[in-house]
Amino acid sequence: MKIVILSMFSVPTGHTKVAEVLHDSIRHDYPEAEIKIIDFLSFSNPLLEKMISGIYFKWIRTSPESYKGFYQKVMMKDKEQSFFLRSISRFATYFEKKVLKIVEEEKPSLVICTHSFPSRMIGRLKSREGSISCKTMNAYTDFFVNGVWETGQIDYHLVPTEEVKDTLVSRHHVSSDRIYQTGVPVSDVFKDKGTHQSPRGKKGKHILVAGGNSGLCVRKNGVKVFSRYPDIHFSVLCGHNHRLYRSLLNQPNITPYMYIQDQEEVNDLYDAVDGIITKPGGVTISEVLHKKIPVFILAYLPGQEEFNLHYLVERDLVFHIGETGDFSSLEEILYDQKEIQRKVNNVETYLSSLTVGFTDILREIQEESRQTIKVKSVGGKAGIGVFLSS
């Protein structure tokens, strides 16, 4: 078996993290498999990747309302309705050639997309019969599906929620047996460990702050706010933000961490805290939902995080305490076990809706491939190759 996983950027994002999760999951159950993660934009043009990622991060930082409007009016529209998506079709040939190069060089049995743009390019190629013969899959990394994702031309879909599945079936006419309600893929390290129990029953709580490389959850409140709550210890994930890390050193109730690669170490940190302050990114939220840790949303980036927040609030899965400027409501909630348990019950209901694991899906694809080979065989002589051993 050879599988290519297409992310978008080489810098750490939710898309790259999901690609790594899928890679590790396949490797665990199929150690003989050949798996390659390719950052599509970096592969296509490293200079273009650097420019686009720079523009994106500067845009959401300096003009969030402008980016919010762009995302709502452009990225959330179906491709037939969006002038922008029709316009980029003029430049799509360049990226289609890059996809074809990957397929021709790697000869994969399956291509998995963890970002909408390579999914779109694959869809364009698959609409032309004979361009790509391998199986394809989307692994969605948020709690909704934007208009850039290709849907109809993709063979399999790993969806985060029942609502997304219903949308793919009703609006995009995807067959329900091609849709697997897995949730946003996260490492098995965060699963099957029982309900998270608050590590401290006494006064004095431990809160994890995970605001991404931007340090958004810190910037929105300021270091001085942490000092107002000496009974709360704050562990802050700074990602690759060295400036943020240095600014938090030597604070009496703060422990800063640079980017943590080891998932076991992240899991140990989850087990040590009473709650987490974070942005509504699909991957981090999914990890802590599996851990059943109380989640507090203070701030979010425009675009996909805002849509994620809408879903999470509607399903009552998180505490949205807003940009209050202090943590008084957070501290009050931490000691309200009845309210915490209510959220945990809602989270358990969500988790129970996830119906299948990723390796189960691979086995189903394997069996389907066997049946397809039998059908295509002539006189019983061609039915030798099998998807997962090819």
Disulfide bonds with the S-S distance in Angstrom:
none
